[in-house]
Amino acid sequence: MMFRTLAEVLGHGLKNRSFVIGGTISLLFFLIAFLSYFWTPYPVGYINIADKLLKPSSRYLLGTDHFGRDILSMLIQGSRNSVIVAFVAMGIGFGCGVPLGLTAAARKGWVDELIMRFNDFTFAFPSLISAIMITAILGPGSINSIIAIGIFNIPVFARVARGGALSIWNREFILAARSAGKGRFRISMEHILPNISSMLIVQATIQFALGILAEAGLSYLGLGTQPPMPSWGKMLHDAQTFMYFAPQLAIYPGAAIALTVLGMNLFGDGLGDVLDPKLRRHR
């Protein structure tokens, strides 16, 4: 695998349509989430019943909800919650799953069987259903959503890391490292992990997008982010009562979720082409 500097990655990426479009959407999403720490048009918890269900105007650019809250402010604040939940959950999966996958590939035998059978057991249950079960047991809230989503990211990263590592363990430079007296752990850290980093990075972008979807789903069911903190999923849930005479209440958060997930998936697809030229040649 040929290592590239950030400038080289960007240089190749700017020639890839998916990378550019997805990266632009994703960057805008992160900038909005960062902006929420410093500014929103109105305080998110500000309720003004006299202004409820107003149409978009110069005062409220996207209108108001049934409590008179500014929809744009809630969307901006909701993006921050989505980033935090999805990023930390992805980090849990990456931090736990990658070492498990590397260990399974390095040790093989009963260790490999034990880790992979646990993965198979986890994959037997739909991730969202399992997350619903965990949050129902632990209770609703952002922290429990992170735990639930993170747990089911672990086997995904473990399987990707193991598959990538197994394809490298029999290569000549690994045999040379073993002949030089390096142990399995050192080889995994110094040789295996750098060579599978590209596929892990791409998988991380995919899991991040899935984390946004999962957080929205849990919040829609009342098991994710709790009021007064806004969430795109909770906004969708509240909007279903007003679908006939205020459909914009559902359109805005639904479009935000769809656009963000699309952007992350496009970015991940383009990043995979940039980091692994073999994928680009095979298309």
C-alpha positions as a printed NumPy array, in Angstrom:
array([[  0.   ,   0.   ,   0.   ],
       [  1.351,   3.433,  -0.925],
       [  0.96 ,   6.049,   1.765],
       [ -0.21 ,   9.481,   0.705],
       [ -0.025,  12.873,   2.35 ],
       [ -3.208,  14.827,   2.96 ],
       [ -2.369,  17.073,   0.016],
       [ -2.06 ,  14.063,  -2.306],
       [ -5.362,  12.622,  -1.085],
       [ -7.09 ,  15.951,  -1.687],
       [ -5.45 ,  16.255,  -5.082],
       [ -6.771,  12.887,  -6.216],
       [-10.079,  13.46 ,  -4.433],
       [-10.848,  16.669,  -6.3  ],
       [-10.881,  14.606,  -9.488],
       [-13.516,  12.259,  -8.052],
       [-17.13 ,  13.417,  -8.348],
       [-18.415,  11.395,  -5.371],
       [-15.594,  12.665,  -3.182],
       [-16.265,  16.298,  -4.088],
       [-20.065,  16.2  ,  -3.777],
       [-20.099,  14.035,  -0.663],
       [-17.253,  15.971,   0.925],
       [-18.985,  19.293,   0.308],
       [-22.255,  18.09 ,   1.862],
       [-20.439,  16.505,   4.814],
       [-18.295,  19.591,   5.417],
       [-21.392,  21.798,   5.402],
       [-23.043,  19.438,   7.898],
       [-20.071,  19.597,  10.268],
       [-19.826,  23.366,   9.966],
       [-23.505,  23.725,  10.886],
       [-23.01 ,  21.402,  13.859],
       [-19.989,  23.454,  14.964],
       [-21.953,  26.677,  14.499],
       [-24.606,  25.429,  16.936],
       [-22.132,  25.825,  19.808],
       [-22.016,  29.585,  19.244],
       [-25.177,  30.686,  17.475],
       [-28.742,  29.814,  16.564],
       [-31.329,  32.314,  15.271],
       [-33.397,  31.803,  18.441],
       [-32.837,  29.952,  21.716],
       [-33.789,  26.326,  21.069],
       [-35.962,  26.1  ,  24.162],
       [-37.786,  29.35 ,  23.452],
       [-41.552,  28.685,  23.3  ],
       [-43.973,  31.239,  21.913],
       [-47.445,  29.746,  21.469],
       [-48.638,  32.918,  19.765],
       [-46.26 ,  32.158,  16.867],
       [-47.031,  28.452,  16.511],
       [-47.138,  26.814,  13.061],
       [-46.089,  29.94 ,  11.202],
       [-45.035,  29.641,   7.564],
       [-41.493,  30.569,   6.494],
       [-40.895,  34.318,   6.629],
       [-38.151,  36.854,   7.122],
       [-38.614,  36.476,  10.878],
       [-38.615,  32.674,  10.903],
       [-36.783,  31.466,   7.805],
       [-38.207,  27.927,   8.003],
       [-41.29 ,  28.708,  10.078],
       [-42.188,  27.469,  13.558],
       [-43.489,  24.257,  15.097],
       [-46.582,  23.632,  17.231],
       [-44.888,  25.215,  20.257],
       [-43.783,  28.312,  18.364],
       [-40.144,  27.204,  18.322],
       [-37.935,  28.236,  15.406],
       [-37.444,  25.226,  13.122],
       [-34.113,  26.442,  11.742],
       [-32.675,  26.749,  15.252],
       [-33.839,  23.231,  16.088],
       [-32.317,  21.824,  12.89 ],
       [-28.987,  23.491,  13.635],
       [-28.982,  22.227,  17.222],
       [-30.143,  18.785,  16.135],
       [-27.162,  18.441,  13.798],
       [-24.836,  18.745,  16.795],
       [-26.587,  15.921,  18.622],
       [-26.423,  13.733,  15.525],
       [-22.685,  14.338,  15.163],
       [-21.936,  13.588,  18.809],
       [-23.964,  10.38 ,  18.969],
       [-22.814,   9.041,  15.593],
       [-19.15 ,   9.967,  16.072],
       [-18.784,   8.566,  19.59 ],
       [-20.687,   5.393,  18.658],
       [-18.452,   4.956,  15.626],
       [-15.411,   5.525,  17.854],
       [-16.574,   2.789,  20.236],
       [-16.984,   0.371,  17.354],
       [-13.617,   1.3  ,  15.867],
       [-11.733,   1.26 ,  19.154],
       [-13.084,  -2.129,  20.225],
       [-13.726,  -3.85 ,  16.904],
       [-10.391,  -3.235,  15.186],
       [ -8.275,  -4.776,  18.003],
       [-10.622,  -7.776,  18.073],
       [-10.305,  -8.24 ,  14.309],
       [ -6.516,  -7.904,  14.393],
       [ -6.323, -10.365,  17.277],
       [ -8.518, -12.889,  15.473],
       [ -6.349, -12.71 ,  12.35 ],
       [ -3.077, -12.884,  14.297],
       [ -3.93 , -15.666,  16.743],
       [ -6.263, -17.787,  14.583],
       [ -7.374, -21.099,  16.075],
       [ -9.858, -21.021,  18.937],
       [ -9.354, -17.276,  19.509],
       [-10.438, -16.54 ,  15.931],
       [-13.396, -18.908,  16.239],
       [-14.553, -17.39 ,  19.516],
       [-14.405, -13.808,  18.224],
       [-16.071, -14.565,  14.908],
       [-18.842, -16.711,  16.418],
       [-19.62 , -13.815,  18.739],
       [-19.777, -11.585,  15.665],
       [-22.132, -14.018,  13.952],
       [-24.364, -14.071,  17.026],
       [-24.508, -10.258,  17.032],
       [-25.288, -10.086,  13.315],
       [-28.185, -12.496,  13.811],
       [-30.214,  -9.648,  15.304],
       [-31.059,  -6.503,  13.306],
       [-28.954,  -3.662,  14.674],
       [-31.798,  -1.169,  15.094],
       [-34.012,  -3.728,  16.821],
       [-31.164,  -4.623,  19.173],
       [-30.484,  -0.932,  19.854],
       [-34.159,  -0.452,  20.684],
       [-33.963,  -3.37 ,  23.108],
       [-30.836,  -2.007,  24.824],
       [-32.182,   1.534,  25.18 ],
       [-35.493,   0.152,  26.411],
       [-33.613,  -1.729,  29.148],
       [-31.112,   1.001,  30.054],
       [-33.578,   3.837,  29.57 ],
       [-33.895,   6.594,  26.953],
       [-31.218,   9.224,  26.446],
       [-28.255,  10.198,  24.296],
       [-25.681,   8.276,  26.34 ],
       [-27.607,   5.016,  26.154],
       [-28.143,   5.595,  22.424],
       [-24.394,   5.927,  22.004],
       [-23.815,   2.691,  23.933],
       [-26.459,   0.807,  21.959],
       [-25.239,   1.974,  18.535],
       [-21.585,   1.57 ,  19.509],
       [-22.042,  -2.042,  20.618],
       [-23.341,  -3.018,  17.21 ],
       [-20.557,  -1.178,  15.423],
       [-17.99 ,  -3.432,  17.102],
       [-18.583,  -6.625,  15.043],
       [-18.651,  -4.597,  11.81 ],
       [-15.162,  -3.198,  12.385],
       [-13.945,  -6.553,  13.743],
       [-14.991,  -8.34 ,  10.561],
       [-13.492,  -5.693,   8.263],
       [-10.2  ,  -5.645,  10.22 ],
       [ -9.955,  -9.436,  10.302],
       [-10.658,  -9.81 ,   6.592],
       [ -8.105,  -7.181,   5.652],
       [ -5.495,  -8.561,   8.043],
       [ -5.847, -12.149,   6.812],
       [ -5.134, -11.004,   3.254],
       [ -1.809,  -9.516,   4.391],
       [ -0.483, -12.019,   6.916],
       [  0.964, -14.356,   4.261],
       [  2.768, -11.677,   2.274],
       [  6.538, -11.674,   1.949],
       [  7.22 ,  -8.576,   4.058],
       [  5.239, -10.103,   6.929],
       [  7.268, -13.313,   6.671],
       [ 10.403, -11.173,   6.73 ],
       [  9.199,  -9.354,   9.85 ],
       [  8.503, -12.676,  11.57 ],
       [ 11.957, -13.934,  10.585],
       [ 13.434, -10.812,  12.181],
       [ 11.884, -11.854,  15.484],
       [  8.93 ,  -9.501,  15.65 ],
       [  5.935, -10.747,  17.631],
       [  2.358, -10.926,  16.42 ],
       [  1.303,  -7.796,  18.294],
       [  4.169,  -5.712,  16.916],
       [  3.554,  -6.952,  13.385],
       [ -0.151,  -6.134,  13.706],
       [  0.576,  -2.594,  14.85 ],
       [  3.537,  -1.782,  12.588],
       [  2.619,  -3.604,   9.383],
       [ -0.96 ,  -4.904,   9.316],
       [ -2.847,  -1.876,  10.68 ],
       [ -1.214,   0.717,   8.366],
       [ -1.981,  -1.473,   5.343],
       [ -5.678,  -1.851,   6.162],
       [ -6.171,   1.729,   7.36 ],
       [ -7.812,   2.826,   4.1  ],
       [-10.599,   0.247,   4.287],
       [-11.122,   1.036,   7.976],
       [-11.424,   4.762,   7.253],
       [-13.981,   4.122,   4.522],
       [-15.929,   1.802,   6.818],
       [-15.853,   4.497,   9.503],
       [-17.605,   6.957,   7.181],
       [-20.269,   4.357,   6.426],
       [-20.838,   3.588,  10.108],
       [-21.   ,   7.291,  10.873],
       [-23.818,   7.7  ,   8.358],
       [-25.601,   4.639,   9.765],
       [-25.148,   6.094,  13.245],
       [-27.025,   9.232,  12.194],
       [-29.869,   7.063,  10.883],
       [-29.91 ,   4.94 ,  14.038],
       [-29.937,   7.99 ,  16.318],
       [-32.821,   9.481,  14.346],
       [-34.711,   6.186,  14.544],
       [-34.251,   5.865,  18.295],
       [-35.247,   9.503,  18.855],
       [-38.322,   9.014,  16.679],
       [-39.354,   6.184,  18.987],
       [-38.688,   8.299,  22.083],
       [-35.591,   6.291,  23.107],
       [-32.89 ,   8.678,  21.911],
       [-32.189,  12.322,  22.654],
       [-34.726,  13.645,  25.13 ],
       [-36.447,  17.058,  25.28 ],
       [-35.691,  19.897,  25.613],
       [-32.694,  18.982,  23.425],
       [-33.87 ,  18.816,  19.791],
       [-33.267,  15.814,  17.565],
       [-34.082,  15.297,  13.907],
       [-35.819,  12.019,  14.728],
       [-37.877,  13.613,  17.494],
       [-38.842,  16.436,  15.135],
       [-40.147,  13.845,  12.668],
       [-42.144,  12.173,  15.419],
       [-43.732,  15.439,  16.525],
       [-44.524,  16.399,  12.923],
       [-46.643,  13.36 ,  12.095],
       [-49.67 ,  14.848,  13.874],
       [-49.543,  17.925,  11.632],
       [-48.767,  16.268,   8.303],
       [-51.961,  17.453,   6.574],
       [-51.783,  21.169,   7.345],
       [-48.066,  21.675,   8.181],
       [-46.089,  19.107,   6.131],
       [-42.967,  21.268,   6.289],
       [-42.471,  20.156,   9.893],
       [-41.608,  16.676,   8.575],
       [-39.977,  17.739,   5.321],
       [-37.167,  19.754,   6.908],
       [-35.779,  17.169,   9.367],
       [-36.405,  14.341,   6.89 ],
       [-34.466,  16.194,   4.199],
       [-31.661,  16.954,   6.682],
       [-31.301,  13.261,   7.565],
       [-31.463,  12.099,   3.953],
       [-29.027,  14.726,   2.67 ],
       [-26.502,  14.138,   5.463],
       [-26.525,  10.346,   5.056],
       [-26.275,  10.709,   1.272],
       [-23.327,  13.068,   1.644],
       [-21.457,  10.76 ,   3.999],
       [-22.056,   7.725,   1.768],
       [-20.894,   9.596,  -1.342],
       [-17.838,  10.828,   0.539],
       [-17.028,   7.327,   1.764],
       [-17.419,   5.908,  -1.746],
       [-15.156,   8.572,  -3.225],
       [-12.64 ,   8.227,  -0.408],
       [-12.467,   4.494,  -1.059],
       [-11.588,   5.177,  -4.702],
       [ -8.916,   7.683,  -3.707],
       [ -7.269,   5.566,  -0.99 ],
       [ -7.456,   2.286,  -2.913],
       [ -6.71 ,   2.737,  -6.645],
       [ -7.563,  -0.938,  -7.255],
       [-11.249,  -0.135,  -6.664],
       [-11.072,   2.658,  -9.199],
       [ -9.52 ,   0.402, -11.849],
       [-12.146,  -2.294, -11.341],
       [-15.068,   0.101, -12.002]])
